[in-house]
Amino acid sequence: MRADTLHITLAFLGSTPTEQLDDLVACADSVQSEAFELVLDQAGYWRHNRIGWLGASQAPPQHLELVTALNAELQAAGFPVDARPHVPHVTLLRNTAGGELPVCTPVRWPISDFVLVASRTEADGAHYEVIRRWSLA
């Protein structure tokens, strides 16, 4: 994974028409949360999609509140939301065969904002464009 693609997804929307951009911004505008620190301390592997990741064994309450509030606003506005439990993680490997999971040194990631991102898939992988940024209190 390239460093410029590392991120934690709060809500995955898939392909969304540009006409709905104002609605997305309004949803995020209504969400308020405090800044926090996320500690990524657990390596994992999802066999079904062959992804290796680094995640948080315990998400801070502020993170879960942010995810819950954002997804509630999106759902109320008619956007599809993922009903599965949120697993805060950073994808590190794609199309990996898995294997023994390494013990990792915890990575402390201060979270002071969140963004709305447009994703484009090209031959060399995904490219992200930040559309809007929201600061956390």
C-alpha contacts under 8 A as a table, 3 or more apart, distances in Angstrom:
res1	aa1	res2	aa2	distance
1	M	5	T	6.77
1	M	6	L	7.34
1	M	91	T	7.74
1	M	92	L	5.69
1	M	93	L	6.34
1	M	94	R	7.88
2	R	5	T	5.52
2	R	6	L	7.06
3	A	6	L	5.54
5	T	126	A	7.25
5	T	127	H	7.01
5	T	128	Y	6.97
6	L	90	V	6.30
6	L	91	T	7.04
6	L	92	L	7.79
7	H	90	V	5.83
7	H	91	T	7.76
8	I	88	P	6.40
8	I	89	H	5.83
8	I	90	V	5.53
9	T	12	F	6.51
9	T	88	P	7.51
9	T	89	H	7.88
10	L	67	V	5.53
10	L	70	L	7.82
10	L	86	H	7.99
10	L	88	P	7.98
11	A	67	V	7.22
11	A	70	L	7.52
11	A	71	N	6.52
11	A	81	V	6.99
11	A	82	D	7.53
12	F	81	V	7.27
12	F	82	D	7.46
13	L	16	T	6.70
13	L	79	F	7.44
13	L	80	P	6.80
13	L	81	V	7.16
16	T	20	Q	6.99
17	P	20	Q	5.70
17	P	21	L	7.44
18	T	21	L	5.27
19	E	22	D	7.27
20	Q	23	D	5.27
20	Q	24	L	6.38
21	L	24	L	5.07
21	L	25	V	6.21
22	D	25	V	5.10
22	D	26	A	6.12
23	D	26	A	5.06
23	D	27	C	6.28
23	D	77	A	7.35
24	L	27	C	5.15
24	L	28	A	6.43
24	L	74	L	7.28
25	V	28	A	5.20
25	V	29	D	5.94
25	V	116	L	7.96
25	V	132	R	7.83
26	A	29	D	4.93
26	A	30	S	6.40
27	C	30	S	5.51
27	C	31	V	6.97
27	C	70	L	6.96
27	C	73	E	5.33
27	C	74	L	5.99
27	C	77	A	7.49
28	A	31	V	5.31
28	A	70	L	6.41
28	A	73	E	7.64
28	A	134	W	7.74
29	D	32	Q	7.88
29	D	134	W	7.64
30	S	73	E	7.74
31	V	66	L	7.31
31	V	69	A	6.22
31	V	70	L	6.13
31	V	73	E	7.84
32	Q	66	L	7.37
32	Q	136	L	6.83
32	Q	137	A	7.53
33	S	62	Q	6.60
33	S	65	E	7.29
33	S	66	L	5.91
33	S	136	L	5.52
33	S	137	A	6.19
34	E	62	Q	6.26
34	E	112	S	7.83
34	E	136	L	5.12
34	E	137	A	4.57
35	A	62	Q	7.38
35	A	110	P	7.69
35	A	111	I	5.66
35	A	112	S	4.69
35	A	113	D	7.17
35	A	136	L	5.01
35	A	137	A	5.70
36	F	60	P	7.45
36	F	62	Q	6.51
36	F	63	H	7.33
36	F	110	P	6.06
36	F	111	I	5.32
36	F	112	S	6.74
37	E	60	P	7.56
37	E	108	R	6.63
37	E	109	W	5.57
37	E	110	P	4.27
37	E	111	I	5.59
38	L	56	A	6.98
38	L	59	A	6.71
38	L	60	P	6.79
38	L	63	H	7.88
38	L	108	R	5.99
38	L	109	W	5.13
38	L	110	P	6.24
38	L	111	I	6.90
39	V	55	G	7.91
39	V	56	A	5.68
39	V	58	Q	7.90
39	V	59	A	7.77
39	V	106	P	6.31
39	V	107	V	5.65
39	V	108	R	4.59
39	V	109	W	6.12
40	L	54	L	6.14
40	L	55	G	4.80
40	L	56	A	4.34
40	L	57	S	7.25
40	L	89	H	7.43
40	L	106	P	5.49
40	L	107	V	5.04
40	L	108	R	6.40
40	L	109	W	7.49
41	D	54	L	6.87
41	D	55	G	6.09
41	D	56	A	5.50
41	D	57	S	6.34
41	D	104	C	6.30
41	D	105	T	6.56
41	D	106	P	4.30
41	D	107	V	6.43
42	Q	54	L	5.59
42	Q	55	G	5.13
42	Q	56	A	5.95
42	Q	57	S	5.91
42	Q	103	V	7.52
42	Q	104	C	6.71
42	Q	106	P	7.72
43	A	52	G	7.44
43	A	53	W	5.75
43	A	54	L	4.49
43	A	55	G	6.23
43	A	101	L	6.25
43	A	102	P	6.63
43	A	103	V	7.11
43	A	104	C	6.81
44	G	52	G	5.80
44	G	53	W	5.18
44	G	54	L	6.16
44	G	55	G	7.28
44	G	101	L	6.65
45	Y	50	R	7.00
45	Y	51	I	5.64
45	Y	52	G	4.44
45	Y	53	W	6.12
45	Y	98	G	6.37
45	Y	101	L	7.74
46	W	49	N	5.96
46	W	50	R	5.59
46	W	51	I	5.28
46	W	52	G	6.56
47	R	50	R	4.80
47	R	51	I	6.90
47	R	97	A	7.96
47	R	98	G	7.26
49	N	95	N	7.39
50	R	94	R	6.11
50	R	95	N	4.93
50	R	96	T	5.21
50	R	97	A	6.41
50	R	98	G	7.03
51	I	91	T	6.80
51	I	92	L	7.53
51	I	93	L	5.54
51	I	94	R	4.77
51	I	95	N	6.19
51	I	96	T	6.19
51	I	98	G	7.89
52	G	91	T	6.15
52	G	92	L	5.66
52	G	93	L	4.74
52	G	94	R	6.55
52	G	96	T	6.90
52	G	98	G	7.04
53	W	89	H	6.26
53	W	90	V	5.53
53	W	91	T	4.43
53	W	92	L	5.10
53	W	93	L	6.69
54	L	89	H	5.47
54	L	90	V	5.35
54	L	91	T	6.63
54	L	92	L	6.93
55	G	87	V	7.36
55	G	88	P	5.69
55	G	89	H	3.94
55	G	90	V	6.24
56	A	59	A	5.81
56	A	87	V	7.77
56	A	88	P	5.99
56	A	89	H	6.50
59	A	63	H	6.33
59	A	64	L	6.76
59	A	88	P	7.04
60	P	63	H	5.46
60	P	64	L	6.72
61	P	64	L	5.19
61	P	65	E	6.03
62	Q	65	E	5.04
62	Q	66	L	6.09
63	H	66	L	5.13
63	H	67	V	6.28
64	L	67	V	5.14
64	L	68	T	6.00
65	E	68	T	5.08
65	E	69	A	5.95
66	L	69	A	5.27
66	L	70	L	6.02
67	V	70	L	5.27
67	V	71	N	6.04
67	V	86	H	7.84
68	T	71	N	5.30
68	T	72	A	6.07
69	A	72	A	5.14
69	A	73	E	6.27
70	L	73	E	5.24
70	L	74	L	6.22
71	N	74	L	4.99
71	N	75	Q	6.00
71	N	81	V	6.33
72	A	75	Q	5.15
72	A	76	A	6.08
73	E	76	A	5.13
73	E	77	A	6.26
74	L	77	A	5.13
74	L	78	G	6.43
74	L	79	F	5.21
74	L	80	P	7.37
74	L	81	V	7.16
75	Q	78	G	5.08
75	Q	79	F	5.10
75	Q	80	P	6.16
75	Q	81	V	6.19
76	A	79	F	7.42
91	T	94	R	7.54
93	L	96	T	6.26
98	G	101	L	7.80
111	I	114	F	7.82
112	S	135	S	6.04
112	S	136	L	5.24
112	S	137	A	7.62
113	D	133	R	6.82
113	D	134	W	5.41
113	D	135	S	4.22
113	D	136	L	5.05
114	F	133	R	5.84
114	F	134	W	5.41
114	F	135	S	6.67
114	F	136	L	7.61
115	V	130	V	6.51
115	V	131	I	7.29
115	V	132	R	5.63
115	V	133	R	4.35
115	V	134	W	6.14
116	L	130	V	6.00
116	L	131	I	5.52
116	L	132	R	5.32
116	L	133	R	6.54
117	V	128	Y	6.22
117	V	129	E	5.49
117	V	130	V	4.55
117	V	131	I	5.54
117	V	132	R	7.38
118	A	128	Y	5.67
118	A	129	E	5.16
118	A	130	V	6.49
118	A	131	I	6.80
119	S	126	A	6.49
119	S	127	H	5.71
119	S	128	Y	4.64
119	S	129	E	6.51
120	R	126	A	5.60
120	R	127	H	5.18
120	R	128	Y	6.42
121	T	124	D	7.95
121	T	125	G	5.59
121	T	126	A	4.35
121	T	127	H	6.24
122	E	125	G	5.19
122	E	126	A	6.07
122	E	127	H	7.35
130	V	133	R	7.35
